[in-house]
Amino acid sequence: MDLPEAFHRYRNDIVKELAANINGGKLAMYDMMRYHMGWVDEGGNLQDAGGKLVRPTLLLLACECVGGDWRAALPAAAAVELVHNFSLIHDDIEDGDEERRQRATVWRIWGESQAINLGDAMHAMSRLALNRLDDSVADPRKMLNAAGILDQTCLELCEGQYLDILYESKFDINIDDYMLMTDLKTASLITCSVKLGALLGTDDEKLVQRFERFGRKLGMAYQMIDDVLGIWGDEPFSDILKRKKTLPIIYALENIGDKDRKRLMEIYNGRSIGRVKVRQVIDILNRLHAEQYSRNMAQQYYNEALEELGEDGLSATVCGELKEVTDFLIDREY
């Protein structure tokens, strides 16, 4: 699927706002940030290998959707993207991932210590980015509220990562355990994005709460689709090779017979997972229709997200764009 127009409409302004935060530093550390963001290669040469900017795009759409000035909300959009990227840098270290977006990860090039420090710096920078909000869009009370939402989200991201790491060595986890981890690790930042956007665009508290519920449902569906793509997507079997306890695997563990369960545990506990073992896992998942189960679950949350969004009190045109982006996030194949 092609990226919806909203991603293109906001992109340059989001990048400029991010650059206003990152480009002020003269230490080589900031070159490392620019590399991670996809703006330069390892040698500092300009390039464009950045991500889709999903979370800041959702924030600006939410702001505009409730009647706010999206340009005034750009500092908050930069803040959530910086939070997202600080968590990615740390995740890459914790998961031992040597590549992200077909490029070497920060820790792989500059070492774990520098990467940890860089992630910490981007976390601090996210708060400073939020402080750039103009008084006209965020009075002191709203500013304090926005900062609290961002800080709570950072804590939830860490809680979700704790569970993700904990589950790596456990097999007695169920769908409820998965839901809690996903709510914290993925849905929390998407929720934060749309809630902040709505908060900065309106004083209608009920409308802000609607967007918060919409974001939570969307975030859950988004991760479930990620879990499907991590096994059956453009980089097939990547989550199996990493021994990730994603939704299809947890569903299988809850529904397979003793023989298949024992085999799945042996594979995930083994020293390496080769092509033959990957095929055995896929065969187990396919017999249980785990892919369809996961897609159905994502569709359920997607439907609930749209019900929460509704259309009352919203800009019809921008609401249509937000739904288009929502459709893309659920129907994407990468």
C-alpha positions as CSV (number, residue, x, y, z in Angstrom):
1,M,0.0,0.0,0.0
2,D,1.1,3.6,-0.7
3,L,1.5,5.9,2.2
4,P,-1.6,8.0,2.8
5,E,-1.3,11.7,1.8
6,A,-1.3,12.8,5.5
7,F,2.2,11.3,6.0
8,H,3.5,13.4,3.2
9,R,1.6,16.5,4.2
10,Y,3.1,16.8,7.6
11,R,6.5,15.1,7.0
12,N,8.7,18.1,6.2
13,D,7.4,20.1,9.1
14,I,7.9,17.2,11.5
15,V,11.5,16.7,10.4
16,K,12.2,20.4,10.7
17,E,10.9,20.5,14.2
18,L,13.0,17.4,15.1
19,A,16.0,19.0,13.5
20,A,15.5,22.2,15.6
21,N,16.0,20.0,18.7
22,I,18.8,17.7,17.4
23,N,20.9,19.9,15.2
24,G,21.8,22.4,17.9
25,G,24.4,20.1,19.5
26,K,28.0,20.2,18.3
27,L,29.3,17.0,19.8
28,A,29.6,13.9,17.6
29,M,26.8,12.4,19.7
30,Y,24.4,14.4,17.7
31,D,25.7,12.9,14.5
32,M,24.9,9.6,16.0
33,M,21.3,10.8,16.6
34,R,21.1,12.0,13.0
35,Y,22.3,8.6,11.8
36,H,19.7,6.8,13.9
37,M,17.0,9.1,12.5
38,G,18.0,8.2,9.0
39,W,19.1,11.7,8.0
40,V,22.8,10.8,7.4
41,D,24.9,7.7,6.8
42,E,27.6,6.4,9.1
43,G,30.1,8.9,7.5
44,G,27.8,11.9,8.0
45,N,26.7,12.1,4.4
46,L,23.1,13.3,3.9
47,Q,20.5,10.7,3.0
48,D,16.8,10.0,3.6
49,A,16.3,6.7,5.3
50,G,13.9,7.8,8.0
51,G,10.8,6.0,9.2
52,K,7.2,6.7,8.4
53,L,6.7,9.1,11.4
54,V,3.5,7.3,12.4
55,R,3.2,8.7,15.9
56,P,3.8,12.4,15.2
57,T,1.5,12.1,12.1
58,L,-1.3,10.7,14.3
59,L,-0.7,13.5,16.8
60,L,-1.1,16.2,14.2
61,L,-4.1,14.5,12.6
62,A,-5.8,14.3,16.0
63,C,-5.1,18.0,16.8
64,E,-6.5,19.1,13.4
65,C,-9.4,16.7,13.6
66,V,-10.7,18.4,16.8
67,G,-10.3,21.8,15.2
68,G,-6.8,22.8,16.5
69,D,-3.8,24.3,14.8
70,W,-1.6,21.4,13.9
71,R,1.4,23.7,13.3
72,A,1.3,24.9,16.9
73,A,1.3,21.2,18.0
74,L,4.6,20.4,16.2
75,P,6.7,20.5,19.3
76,A,4.6,17.7,20.8
77,A,4.8,15.8,17.6
78,A,8.6,16.0,17.9
79,A,8.5,14.9,21.5
80,V,6.6,11.7,20.9
81,E,8.9,10.8,18.0
82,L,12.0,11.4,20.2
83,V,10.4,9.1,22.9
84,H,9.8,6.5,20.2
85,N,13.4,6.6,19.0
86,F,15.0,6.6,22.4
87,S,13.0,3.4,23.1
88,L,14.2,1.9,19.8
89,I,17.8,2.5,20.6
90,H,17.5,0.8,23.9
91,D,15.4,-2.0,22.5
92,D,18.0,-2.8,19.9
93,I,20.6,-3.2,22.6
94,E,18.3,-5.4,24.8
95,D,17.2,-7.5,21.9
96,G,20.7,-7.8,20.3
97,D,19.4,-6.5,17.0
98,E,22.3,-5.5,14.7
99,E,20.1,-3.9,12.0
100,R,17.2,-1.5,11.8
101,R,15.7,-0.4,8.5
102,Q,18.4,-2.4,6.6
103,R,21.2,-0.4,8.4
104,A,23.5,-1.2,11.3
105,T,22.0,-0.2,14.6
106,V,23.6,2.5,16.8
107,W,25.1,0.1,19.3
108,R,26.5,-2.1,16.6
109,I,28.6,0.9,15.2
110,W,29.4,2.9,18.4
111,G,29.0,0.3,21.1
112,E,26.4,-0.4,23.8
113,S,27.6,2.3,26.3
114,Q,27.4,5.1,23.7
115,A,24.0,3.8,22.5
116,I,22.6,3.7,26.0
117,N,23.8,7.2,26.6
118,L,22.3,8.3,23.3
119,G,18.9,6.9,24.1
120,D,19.0,8.7,27.5
121,A,19.8,11.9,25.7
122,M,16.9,11.6,23.3
123,H,14.6,10.9,26.3
124,A,15.7,14.1,27.9
125,M,15.4,15.9,24.6
126,S,11.8,14.8,24.2
127,R,10.9,16.8,27.3
128,L,12.8,19.8,26.1
129,A,10.9,19.5,22.7
130,L,7.6,19.7,24.5
131,N,8.7,22.9,26.3
132,R,8.8,24.6,22.8
133,L,4.9,24.6,22.8
134,D,3.6,28.1,22.5
135,D,1.5,29.6,25.3
136,S,-1.4,30.1,22.9
137,V,-1.8,26.3,22.4
138,A,-0.9,25.2,25.9
139,D,-1.5,27.3,29.0
140,P,0.4,26.3,32.2
141,R,-2.2,23.8,33.3
142,K,-2.4,22.1,29.9
143,M,1.3,22.1,29.6
144,L,1.6,20.3,32.9
145,N,-1.0,17.8,31.8
146,A,0.9,17.2,28.5
147,A,4.2,16.7,30.4
148,G,2.5,14.2,32.8
149,I,1.0,12.2,29.9
150,L,4.4,12.0,28.2
151,D,6.2,11.0,31.4
152,Q,3.6,8.3,32.2
153,T,4.0,6.9,28.7
154,C,7.7,6.6,29.1
155,L,7.2,4.7,32.3
156,E,4.7,2.4,30.6
157,L,7.1,1.8,27.7
158,C,9.7,0.6,30.3
159,E,7.1,-1.6,32.0
160,G,6.2,-3.1,28.7
161,Q,9.8,-3.8,27.8
162,Y,10.3,-5.4,31.2
163,L,7.5,-7.8,30.4
164,D,8.8,-8.5,26.9
165,I,12.2,-9.4,28.3
166,L,10.6,-11.5,31.1
167,Y,8.5,-13.5,28.7
168,E,11.6,-14.5,26.7
169,S,12.3,-17.2,29.2
170,K,8.8,-18.2,30.1
171,F,6.2,-20.5,28.4
172,D,3.4,-20.2,31.0
173,I,2.1,-17.0,29.5
174,N,-1.3,-16.5,28.1
175,I,-3.3,-14.1,25.9
176,D,-4.1,-11.8,28.9
177,D,-0.3,-11.6,29.6
178,Y,0.2,-10.6,26.0
179,M,-2.5,-8.0,26.1
180,L,-0.9,-6.3,29.1
181,M,2.5,-6.3,27.5
182,T,1.1,-4.9,24.2
183,D,-0.9,-2.3,26.0
184,L,2.2,-1.0,27.7
185,K,4.9,-1.5,25.1
186,T,3.1,-0.4,21.9
187,A,-0.4,1.0,22.6
188,S,0.7,3.4,25.2
189,L,2.8,5.6,22.9
190,I,0.1,5.6,20.1
191,T,-2.4,6.5,22.8
192,C,-0.2,9.3,24.0
193,S,0.2,10.6,20.5
194,V,-3.5,11.0,19.7
195,K,-4.4,12.1,23.2
196,L,-1.8,14.9,23.2
197,G,-3.0,16.0,19.7
198,A,-6.6,16.2,20.9
199,L,-5.5,17.9,24.2
200,L,-3.7,20.6,22.3
201,G,-6.5,21.1,19.8
202,T,-9.5,21.4,22.1
203,D,-10.6,22.1,25.6
204,D,-13.4,19.5,25.3
205,E,-12.4,16.9,27.9
206,K,-14.8,14.3,26.6
207,L,-13.4,14.6,23.1
208,V,-9.9,14.1,24.5
209,Q,-11.1,11.0,26.3
210,R,-12.6,9.7,23.1
211,F,-9.3,10.0,21.3
212,E,-7.5,8.4,24.2
213,R,-9.7,5.3,23.9
214,F,-9.3,5.4,20.1
215,G,-5.5,5.4,20.4
216,R,-5.5,2.5,22.8
217,K,-7.6,0.3,20.5
218,L,-5.6,1.4,17.5
219,G,-2.3,0.7,19.3
220,M,-3.4,-2.9,20.2
221,A,-4.4,-3.6,16.6
222,Y,-1.2,-2.1,15.2
223,Q,1.0,-4.4,17.3
224,M,-1.1,-7.5,16.4
225,I,-0.6,-6.8,12.7
226,D,3.2,-6.3,13.5
227,D,3.1,-9.8,15.1
228,V,1.6,-11.2,11.9
229,L,4.1,-9.5,9.7
230,G,7.0,-10.7,11.9
231,I,6.2,-14.2,10.8
232,W,4.4,-14.0,7.5
233,G,5.5,-10.5,6.2
234,D,8.2,-9.2,3.9
235,E,10.9,-10.4,6.3
236,P,9.4,-13.9,6.9
237,F,10.0,-15.7,10.2
238,S,12.1,-12.9,11.7
239,D,10.2,-13.1,15.0
240,I,10.6,-16.9,15.1
241,L,14.4,-16.5,14.6
242,K,14.4,-14.0,17.5
243,R,12.2,-16.4,19.6
244,K,9.7,-13.6,20.2
245,K,6.6,-14.6,22.1
246,T,4.2,-12.7,19.8
247,L,0.4,-13.2,19.5
248,P,0.5,-16.2,17.1
249,I,3.0,-18.0,19.3
250,I,1.2,-17.4,22.5
251,Y,-2.1,-18.4,20.9
252,A,-0.4,-21.7,19.7
253,L,1.0,-22.4,23.2
254,E,-2.5,-22.1,24.6
255,N,-4.1,-24.3,22.0
256,I,-1.7,-27.0,20.8
257,G,-1.5,-30.6,22.1
258,D,1.3,-31.8,24.4
259,K,3.5,-33.2,21.6
260,D,3.5,-30.0,19.6
261,R,3.8,-27.8,22.7
262,K,6.9,-29.8,23.7
263,R,8.4,-29.5,20.2
264,L,7.8,-25.7,20.1
265,M,9.4,-25.3,23.5
266,E,12.4,-27.3,22.4
267,I,12.8,-25.2,19.3
268,Y,12.5,-21.9,21.3
269,N,15.0,-23.2,24.0
270,G,17.5,-24.4,21.4
271,R,20.8,-22.8,20.7
272,S,19.9,-21.9,17.1
273,I,16.8,-22.0,14.9
274,G,17.5,-23.1,11.3
275,R,15.3,-23.4,8.3
276,V,14.0,-26.9,9.3
277,K,13.0,-25.7,12.7
278,V,11.4,-22.6,11.4
279,R,9.3,-24.7,9.0
280,Q,8.2,-26.9,12.0
281,V,7.0,-23.8,13.9
282,I,5.2,-22.5,10.8
283,D,3.5,-25.9,10.3
284,I,2.2,-25.8,13.9
285,L,1.0,-22.2,13.6
286,N,-0.7,-23.0,10.2
287,R,-2.5,-26.0,11.6
288,L,-4.0,-23.8,14.3
289,H,-4.8,-21.0,11.9
290,A,-2.8,-18.7,14.1
291,E,-2.3,-16.1,11.4
292,Q,-6.1,-15.7,10.9
293,Y,-6.7,-15.7,14.6
294,S,-4.3,-12.8,15.0
295,R,-5.7,-10.9,12.0
296,N,-9.2,-11.4,13.4
297,M,-8.2,-10.0,16.8
298,A,-6.6,-7.0,15.1
299,Q,-9.7,-6.4,13.1
300,Q,-11.8,-6.5,16.3
301,Y,-9.7,-3.8,17.9
302,Y,-9.7,-1.8,14.7
303,N,-13.5,-1.8,14.6
304,E,-13.6,-0.8,18.2
305,A,-11.2,2.0,17.6
306,L,-13.4,3.4,14.8
307,E,-16.4,3.2,17.1
308,E,-14.6,5.2,19.7
309,L,-13.6,7.8,17.2
310,G,-17.0,8.5,15.7
311,E,-17.5,11.8,13.8
312,D,-19.4,14.1,16.2
313,G,-17.6,17.3,16.8
314,L,-14.8,16.5,14.4
315,S,-13.6,17.9,11.1
316,A,-15.1,15.6,8.4
317,T,-12.2,16.0,6.0
318,V,-9.5,15.5,8.6
319,C,-11.4,12.7,10.2
320,G,-11.5,11.0,6.8
321,E,-7.7,11.3,6.7
322,L,-7.3,9.9,10.1
323,K,-9.4,6.9,9.1
324,E,-7.3,6.5,6.0
325,V,-4.2,6.4,8.1
326,T,-5.9,3.9,10.5
327,D,-6.8,1.7,7.6
328,F,-3.2,1.8,6.3
329,L,-1.7,0.8,9.7
330,I,-4.0,-2.2,9.9
331,D,-3.9,-3.3,6.2
332,R,-0.2,-2.7,5.6
333,E,2.1,-5.5,4.5
334,Y,5.3,-4.1,5.8
